[in-house]
Structures are given as C-alpha cells and as structure tokens.
Amino acid sequence: MAVVSVEDLNVAYGNHQVISGLSFTVNEGDFMVVIGENGVGKTTLVRALLGLIKPHSGEIDVPASNLIGYVPQFRNIDEEYPLSIRDFVSLNVKKPGFPWLSKKERAKVDRMIRMTDLTAIADRPLGLASGGEKQRAYLAQALLRSPKLLILDESTASLDNEMKYELLDLVTRFQQENLSVMFITHDWDLARHFGTRYLQMMPNGYSEGPINELPAPEE
Ligand SMILES: Nc1ncnc2c1ncn2[C@@H]1O[C@H](COP(=O)(O)OP(=O)(O)OP(=O)(O)O)[C@@H](O)[C@H]1O
C-alpha cells in the first residue's frame, strides 16, 4: 500500500521553478533513498511533503503531518543546551493544556529511549551527548508518535562512517516493523547499502526504481 504518492508535482519559489512534473510512490516498508546534486530541490520536496509550502500544481497524498517523523541534518547543539535527552524526546508528546506527562506518556518515552539505545544516558544534557547520540535522540523524538513515514534529511552527513551505519541500522529495525523511510543523501554507498528503492532528482528530470537499478554516479 502507498504511504506517499506524488503525481505531477510542480513547486516554484516566485518565478523560480524548482520541481517540475515529479511523480513517485513510497510503499509501506520501503526505504526510499532520494539522491541528487545540490540545489536540485530535495529539501523543497521535503517541505512540500511536510505541508510547509504549497505546490503550484499536482497531487501530494501523504499521511497527516503528525504521522510523518522528520530528522534533520545534525546541527551542533550547544553544550549549554539545557534539556536532557529524555526531555528532548518528550517534546514530541505535544499535548495541549495540562503540562505534565502522564504515567502512560512517560512509559512511552522510556520505551522509545530504550529502543534507540539511550537508556543509560537519558538524564544527561543533550548538549553533552556525542554526535551519534544526538542523532539517536532526534530519531527517538521523531518516532515517538509512531509515524507511518520517517524523513531523514541528510541526517548522517556529519557523522563518521561507523556512526552512519549504526544510525541507519537502527532505522532499519524500525523499518522492519512497518515504518517507511525517505532518506535524503549524497552518499551513494549508504544509498545502495540501506535503500530498497531510489528516487534520483536531476536538473532535467527524475528517475525512480528498485535500488539495484540506481545508475552509477556521474564523475
Ligand atoms: N525559500 C526559498 N526561496 C527562494 N528560493 C529557494 C528557497 N529555498 C530554496 N530555494 C532555491 O530552490 C532551489 C532548490 O533548493 P533545495 O534546498 O530544495 O535544494 P537541495 O536539493 O535540497 O539542495 P542541497 O543538496 O544543497 O541541500 C535552489 O536553487 C535554492 O536556491
């Protein structure tokens, strides 16, 4: 079943046409890698999927936005960032009114912290965590409300190679439990290792297919 389907999408900033006639589908359980040169419109596509910009024309069929998890590219979080890892994950409980977490909500946060291997350090300030730990905290926060789709926007870019594989191995565990993934990346090795399908965005068009059909990068 399709989790995301996009049909003849056109997105422009003023007169600057960024996405022209893009169509693709992400099915349940897919790990879709989105690959393409700088400036080709990958982040614009993500913003359109999250409902943050209005397309000029075309159809976007996605789960309601609270069922999309989003993990950005790692930006340095200052050492003085005051929230603990547990607090940071809890931010996505997002409930109106009464500010304290219920027992049930705390249990949900704890479970997600466990599933992302953060239990031992959950009460440390996020600002003191390593790069990989911070990305796991972002992942835990994004997955807290059991989204259907997880968008990873170059989320491994600043990690060393071993940590990249660790983070994506972890994502794969969730993918096997019925999460679909869109992974925006410039890294063709990671794309081939983890992807099940690809969407390649190029200035003059798009191609989509199973990962074993991803063409070699142009030198
Ligand atoms: N808010 C905006 N207003 C006007 N133009 C924009 C805006 N955001 C992006 N653009 C332009 O749209 C084009 C696509 O940008 P986008 O960030 O989607 O590319 P990208 O593929 O994500 O690039 P990168 O790999 O460098 O992150 C670029 O030419 C960019 O300058």
Ligand as a Chemical Component Dictionary entry (heavy atoms), coordinates in Angstrom:
data_LIG
# 
_chem_comp.id                   LIG 
_chem_comp.type                 NON-POLYMER 
_chem_comp.pdbx_formal_charge   0 
_chem_comp.three_letter_code    LIG 
# 
loop_
_chem_comp_atom.comp_id 
_chem_comp_atom.atom_id 
_chem_comp_atom.alt_atom_id 
_chem_comp_atom.type_symbol 
_chem_comp_atom.charge 
_chem_comp_atom.model_Cartn_x 
_chem_comp_atom.model_Cartn_y 
_chem_comp_atom.model_Cartn_z 
_chem_comp_atom.pdbx_ordinal 
LIG N1  N1  N 0 12.833 29.887 0.340  1  
LIG C1  C1  C 0 13.361 29.933 -0.890 2  
LIG N2  N2  N 0 13.146 30.976 -1.707 3  
LIG C2  C2  C 0 13.662 31.015 -2.948 4  
LIG N3  N3  N 0 14.438 30.051 -3.486 5  
LIG C3  C3  C 0 14.704 28.994 -2.717 6  
LIG C4  C4  C 0 14.187 28.863 -1.385 7  
LIG N4  N4  N 0 14.609 27.686 -0.857 8  
LIG C5  C5  C 0 15.354 27.101 -1.832 9  
LIG N5  N5  N 0 15.406 27.870 -2.931 10 
LIG C6  C6  C 0 16.106 27.561 -4.192 11 
LIG O1  O1  O 0 15.497 26.391 -4.732 12 
LIG C7  C7  C 0 16.468 25.515 -5.299 13 
LIG C8  C8  C 0 16.354 24.139 -4.636 14 
LIG O2  O2  O 0 16.758 24.222 -3.265 15 
LIG P1  P1  P 0 16.711 22.973 -2.284 16 
LIG O3  O3  O 0 17.183 23.451 -0.970 17 
LIG O4  O4  O 0 15.376 22.334 -2.370 18 
LIG O5  O5  O 0 17.794 22.020 -2.967 19 
LIG P2  P2  P 0 18.504 20.701 -2.385 20 
LIG O6  O6  O 0 18.447 19.698 -3.478 21 
LIG O7  O7  O 0 17.894 20.358 -1.097 22 
LIG O8  O8  O 0 19.989 21.206 -2.193 23 
LIG P3  P3  P 0 21.122 20.734 -1.130 24 
LIG O9  O9  O 0 21.528 19.369 -1.527 25 
LIG O10 O10 O 0 22.202 21.758 -1.362 26 
LIG O11 O11 O 0 20.511 20.840 0.237  27 
LIG C9  C9  C 0 17.810 26.196 -5.118 28 
LIG O12 O12 O 0 18.121 26.887 -6.292 29 
LIG C10 C10 C 0 17.560 27.175 -3.975 30 
LIG O13 O13 O 0 18.382 28.311 -4.085 31 
# 
loop_
_chem_comp_bond.comp_id 
_chem_comp_bond.atom_id_1 
_chem_comp_bond.atom_id_2 
_chem_comp_bond.value_order 
_chem_comp_bond.pdbx_ordinal 
LIG N1  C1  SING 1  
LIG C1  N2  SING 2  
LIG C1  C4  DOUB 3  
LIG N2  C2  DOUB 4  
LIG C2  N3  SING 5  
LIG N3  C3  DOUB 6  
LIG C3  C4  SING 7  
LIG C3  N5  SING 8  
LIG C4  N4  SING 9  
LIG N4  C5  DOUB 10 
LIG C5  N5  SING 11 
LIG N5  C6  SING 12 
LIG C6  O1  SING 13 
LIG C6  C10 SING 14 
LIG O1  C7  SING 15 
LIG C7  C8  SING 16 
LIG C7  C9  SING 17 
LIG C8  O2  SING 18 
LIG O2  P1  SING 19 
LIG P1  O3  DOUB 20 
LIG P1  O4  SING 21 
LIG P1  O5  SING 22 
LIG O5  P2  SING 23 
LIG P2  O6  DOUB 24 
LIG P2  O7  SING 25 
LIG P2  O8  SING 26 
LIG O8  P3  SING 27 
LIG P3  O9  DOUB 28 
LIG P3  O10 SING 29 
LIG P3  O11 SING 30 
LIG C9  O12 SING 31 
LIG C9  C10 SING 32 
LIG C10 O13 SING 33 
# 
